Amino acid sequence: MKLDYVFLSKTELFAGTSPDEVKAMYSCFESKIVEYRKKQMIFKTGDTTDSLGIVISGSVNIENDDIWGNHSIISRIYPGQVFGETYACSPGRPFMVNAVANEQTKVLFMNIGKVLGVCGSACEHHNTIIKNLLIISAGKNLKMSQKMLHITPKSIRGRLLSYFSSVSKENGSYYITIPFNRQQLADYLLIDRSAMCSELSKMQREGIIEYDKNTFRLILVGRDSQ
């Protein structure tokens, strides 16, 4: 399968490398591309892996299902982003979550031992990749901390406002588009979908927000929206 090395060189993991350097590393890292259909399981709870994945096309949901059947979306991985690296770096540690294709998806897998080690060809790029991997891991820890802030409020409105506020700050605008449909947003915030939809309608009637599908306008009384 033909791989776009220019695209890969612009991803977080390969930042600072050229397309030719990425091509040279491809075989060094024992890489392979796997295609998944929508809703197909990539990793399930209890699986182990020695490879990290980079989404080439499509998207991947990181999901959790507890023993009572409660379902939640932890995060969504988009093209160019990495997943599974924490478990790959912890040999034998089973997944505590599921990684599921959100749509038709292609994933590039790379052996973590080859990524972190020095190969026989003495590639000069391992240190760059390792540094990038640390930066990625730190960023994910920050996002997880951010989610904890969103689900800390006891009320549905409090969780919605926390999430909308965060997206607004990241985009620098009171007009935001979120990556979730209603069920996925409810799963992400660990709230009931029907109750959430009712609260969204109430917030719109009260002039706090306006929305159309997954596009929202946040209304701040006494301030002009951007």
Buried (B, 14 or more C-beta within 10 A) or exposed (E): EEBEBEBBBBBBBBBEBEBEBBBBBBEBBBBEEBBBEEEEEBBBBEBEBBBBBBBBBBBBBBBBEEEEEEEBBBBBBEBBBBBBBBBBBEEEEEBEBBBBBBEEBBBBBBBBBBBBEEBEEEBEBBEBBEEBBEEBBEEBEEEEEEBEEBBEBEEBBBBBBBBBBBBBEEEEBBEBEBBBEBEBBBBBBBBEBEEBBEBBEEBBEEEBBBBEEBEBBBBEEEEEEE
